[in-house]
Amino acid sequence: MHTLRCLAILLLPLLALPAYADESLEQLVAAAPPGATVSVPAGVHAVHLKLEKPVTLVGEPGAILDGGGTGDVVRIGASNVTVRGLTLRHSGSDLTATNAGIFVERQTREVTLEDNRIEDSLFGIYLDGAANVRVAHNVIRGMRNLRVADRGDGIHLWNDTGCTIEGNDVAGSRDGIYVYVSSHNTIARNVVHDVRYGVHYMYSQDNLLLDNVSRGNLAGYALMSSHHLKVLGNSSEDEKSYGFLLNYIAHSEIAGNRIYRIKGQSDDAGGTIEGTEGKGLFVYLSQFNDFHDNLVADSQIGIHVTAGSENNRLWGNHFQDNRIQVKYVQNLAQEWSAHGRGNFWSDYLGWDLDADGVGDVPFRPNDGVDVLLWKYPSARNLMSSPAVLLLRYVQRAFPVFTPPSVQDSHPLMKASPATP
């Protein structure tokens, strides 16, 4: 009996090892004719699989493709390929080589990647100049053991067109979804958390961002150097810096989005680090955009507009209980209403004598003292001084002394029914 017990103890580590599949997956794929469906049996397949003909790869329950920590786990070099229902893990960690769980090569068309789980991979899915790719309902987890700067993105688009990125759950990567030099794509109903930027755009035109969820990231949506974007119905919650950052964005529509609790970055004592206040909307050098029916609530700054951002139209937005509703640092007067409809401001103190739902007194969120404090933060020490109080009184009594700023001539008395 003692001998049997010792033998069982010796065998336990062997029984706990992964059950690596016996058959060669490469051989199964090589033997399959174009257009065939290859069923990947359960077990761990140590592979760097190259798909160079039209084929559908479907994982049975428990089927795992393991890259062993080098290269790409699956590399697709043909059109009309589908990869579905697999767990892929352990790509390489070489940023220069863009190691990925699934890498789709340029010139490929009509590729479908759905219902996969990609773990411990530098880039989860990398689309390198492909077209009409569908990436749907995948769970992607990056290499959390690496510094954020050394990680790849959950889903990376480079020079791609006609792609649909839908219903994916991404966490632990550098950026959740990164779209670079890619036009006519749809990014819809994805959930991104615990990354740097939830969705990051650079030099990409005519894209649709629809009903995505970003939460707990450094910033929700970093939209840069792009135009003709439709950013509709997305949400951003509990980000550290920005809900939506628009840097050099033009001719775009930002509508029906919901932004909550953008609190800024904290120091060790729990206070906000100077210059890192949380901003629901940060609009920088962006022009000819329409912002309407968005909700920005419970953030340190509702909207910050600066650096030559002009000719933007704002109406029907709901700014609720932000510590600073508007931070406007420009020497240009702007009207924030359209067609007789302004925005709802929770701190508006005007009245509506004709009961038409629009305030009778314009809303002016900032005065000259606000601008002075933003340009010279040390002047806060004078906030309660008689000179500052007198300056504010003069500006209210004689508006001619008020510097150019934002005015909403038709403030809404109630939040728009279209705003969540």
N, C-alpha and C positions, 0 to 999 in steps of 0.2 A: 504493500500500500504506500509506503514511504517513497519507493521508486517511482510509482505512477504519479504521485503528487509532484515530485521534482520534475518529471517529464512534462507535466501540464504547465508548470511555471515557466519552463524553458520555451514552450511553444506559444505562450500568450503573445509575446511581441510579434511573432510571425503572423498570428491570426489577426492582429490589429493593423497590418500593412494594407495599403490600398489594393483592391482586386484588379490588377491591370489586365485589360482584355487580351485574349490570346491571338485573335485574328489581326492581321495588318490592315488598318483602315486605308492606307495608301493603295494596297492591292485591290481592295473593294472598289475604290474610286477609279483606279486605272482600268479595271475590267468593265466598268459601267459604260454603256453606249451614251452618246449625247442625248439629252432629254430624259435620262433615267432618274429614278428616285433611289437613293442609297440610304438604307436604314442603318444608323450607327448603333451597334449593340451596347448594352449597359456595360459599365466598367470604365477604367481610366485608360485612355489612349494617349501615349506619349508621342506627339506628332508635331511637325511643322507642315501643315497640309496645304498644298497648292492646287487650286481648282482652275483648270485651264480649258474647260469645255462646259457647255450648258448642262447643269445637273442640279438636282434637289437633294440636299443633305438634311435628313431628319433624324433627330436624336430620340432613341428609346428612353424611357425613364431611367435615370441614373447614368446616362452617357456623358462622359467628361473628356474633353480634349485638353491636354496639359502640355504647354510649351516648354516646360523645364527651365524657365527663367532666361531663355534666349530667343531672339528673333520674333517673328509673328506666329501666332498659333494657327490662324487660317489666312491665306492670301488668295484673293480672287482676281484672276486675270482674264476672265471671259464674261460675256454678257449672258443674261437669262439664267443666272444662278440664284438659288434660294438656300439659305441656311436657317434652320428652324429647330427650336426645342432642345438646344444643346447648352451645356455648361462649358465655357472656355476659360482657362486660367493660366497664369504664370507666363506671360509674354516676357520678352527682354526688357531692359530698362535704359536703352540707348536712345536719347532724344534725337540725336543727329540722324539715326536710322529710322526714326518714327516707328519703333516697335509697337505692335498693336495686337489686341485680341483678334480683331478682324480687319484686314487691310484690303481696300478695294482699289485696284489699279486704274489709272486713267484710261479713257476711251471705252471703258465698260459701260453697258446699258442694261436697264431693266433687271437690277439686282434687288433681291428681297432678303432682309435680315430681320427676323421676328421671333419673339418669344424665347430669346436666349438669355442666359445669365453669364456675364463676363466679369471675372474677378481677378484682382491682383495683376492688372495689365496696365502698361504705361499709357497708351491711348486705348480706350475701349473699342471704338470703331473709327477708322480713318478712311475718309472718302477722298481720293486723290485724282480729281479731274474727271469724275464719273457723271453720268446723267440718269435721271429717272430712277433713282435708288429709293427704295422704301425701307426705313429703319423704324420698326414699330414694336412696342410692348417688350422691350428688352430691359433688364436690370443690369446696371453697370456700376462697378465699384473699382476705384483706382487704387494706386499704390500708396496707402496711407503712411507707410514707413519712410517715404521720401519727403523731403522738404517740398512745399507747394510749388516753388519755382522749378523743381526738378521733375515734376510730374507732367504727364501729358493730359489732354482733354478727354472728357468722357466720350463725346461725339465731335469729330473734327471734320469740317467741310472745307476743302480747298479747290477753288475753281470748278465747282459743281453746279449743275443746273437741273431744274425740274424735280428736285428731291423732296420727299416727304419724311419728316422726322416727327413721329407721333407716338404719344403714350409711353415714353420711356421714363425710367426712374434712374437718376444719375447722382452719385455721391462720391466724395473722396478723391476727386480728380483736381486738376488745376482749374480749368473752366469747365462748366457743365457741358454746354454746347457752344462751339466756336465756329463762326461762319465767316470765311475769309475769301474775298473776291468771288463770290458766288451769287448768282442772280436767279430769280424766279423759283424760289424754294418756299416750302411751307413748314413752319416749326409750330406744332400744335399739341396741346394737352400733355406736355411733359412735366415732370416733377423733378426739381433740381435742388439739392441741399448739401451743406457742408463742403462748399467749394469756394474759389475766389469770386468769379463772376458766374452767375447762373446761366445767362445767355450773353455772348459776346459777339458783336458784329464789327467787321472792318471791311470797308470798300465793297459793300454788297448792296445791290439795288433790287427793287421790285420783289421784296420778300414779305411774307405774311407771318406774323407772330400772333398766335391765337390761343387763348385760354391756357397758357402755361402757368405753373406755380413755382416760385422761387422763395426759399425760406432759409434763414440762418446762414447766409453767405456774406462775404465782404460787401458785395453789391449784387443787386438782383439782375438788372439788364443794363449792360454797358454797350451802348449803340454809338458807333464812331464812324465818321467819314463815309456815310452812306446816304442814299436818298430814295424816295418813293417806297418807304416802308409803311406797312399797315400793322400797327401794334394795338391789338384789340383784345379786351377781356382778360388780360393777364393779371396775376397777383404777385405782390412782393411783401414779405412779412419778416420782421425781426432781423433785417440786414444791419451790418455794422456801419456802412458809409452812405450808400445811396439805394433808393428804390429803383429809379430810372435815371441813368446818366446819358444825356444826349450831347455828344461832342461833334460838332460839324455835321449835323443832320439837317436835311433840307427836304421840302415838299413831301412830308410824311404826315400820317394821321395817327395820333396817340389818343385812344378813346376807350372808355369803359373799363379802364384798369383800376385795380384796388391796391392801395399802398398803406401798410400799417406798421407802426412802431419801428421807425428807423431812428435808432437811438445814438448813433455815433460810437467811436472807439473810446474805451475807458482805460484809465491808468490804473496803477496798482491800488490806489486809494478809492477807486470806484467813480472818480470824476471823469468828465469828458476831456480828452486830450485837445489842446488848443488847435483849431483849424480842422478838426475831424468831426465836426457836428454832423449828425445824421440828417440827410436831405431826402425828402420824398421824391422830388423832381429836381434834378440839377441840369440846367439848360445852358450850354456853353457854346458860343459861336455857331448857333443854329438858327436858321431862318426859314420863313414861309412854311411853317408847320401848323397843323390844327390840333389843339388840345381840347377835348370836350368830354364831358360826362365821366371824368375820372374822380376817384375818391382818394384823398390823402389825409390820413388821420393819425393822431397820437405820435407825431414825430417831432424832432427838435426844430427842423425847418420844413415847412410845407413845400415851397418852391423857391429855388435860388436861380436867378437869371443874371447872366453876366457876359462879358467879352464880345460885345457886338451882336448879341442875339436880338433880332428885331424882325418885324413883319410876321410875327407869329400871332395866331388868333386863339383866344381862350374863351370858352363859354360853357356853361352847364357843369362846371367842375364843383366839387364839394370839398372844401378845406375845413376839417373838423379838429379842433382842439390841438393844433400844433403850437409849440411854444412860440415860434416865430412863424407867422403864416407866409410872409413873403420877404425874401431878401433880394433886393434889386439894386445892383451896384452899376448903374449906367447913367450917363448924362443925357438921357433921351426920354421924352414923355411917351408913354404907351397906354393905349386903351384896351382893357381886357373885358370886352363884351362884343357880341356880334348879333345883328338883327334884333336889337332891343332886349337881348337876353344875356345877363352876366353870369356870375358864379355865386355859390353859397359860401359865406364866411361865418364861421361860428362866433366870431367876435364882432360882428357888425352890429352897431348900436343905432342904426337909423330906424325910420318908421315907414309905414305904407298906408297913407291916409285913404287912398282910393281902392285899397284891397285888391290890387291887380297882381299881387304876388311879387312885385318888384319894388325895391326900396326907393323912396323918394329922394334920398340923399346919396350922392356917390360915395363909394368906399375907397379910401386912400390908405393903404396899409403902412406906408413908410413916410417919414418926414426927414428933414435935413439932419436932425440929431442921429437918427438911425444910420444914415449914410456916413456921418462923421465917425460913429463908433465902429462901423465895419472897416473903415479905412484906417482908423487909429484906435485899436482895441484898448490901449492904455488910458484912453479918455473915459473909460467906464468909471474911473475914480471920481469923475465930476458929475455923475448922473444926478445926484441929489443937490447939486449946487444951485444957488439962485440964478446964476447965469444960464444954465441949461433949461431950467424951468421957464425963465423969461423968453428964451429963444423959441421954445415950443409954443408958448402963448402967442408970440408975435406971428409965427407961421400959421397958427390956426386963425388968428384974427385978420391977417393980411396974407392971403395965399400967394400973392405976387412974390413973397420972399421964400416960398417953398421951392426947392430945386426940382427939376424935371424928374418924374417918377411914374409909377403905375397908378392908374385910376380905373375902377370898375363903375361905369356910370349907371349900370342897371343891375345892382346886386340882388340876388334872389333871397326872398324871405324864408323859403324852405328849400331843403335839398331836392334836387330833380328826381322825379320818379324813376328816371332811367339810371340813376346812380345807385349802386348797391348800398 
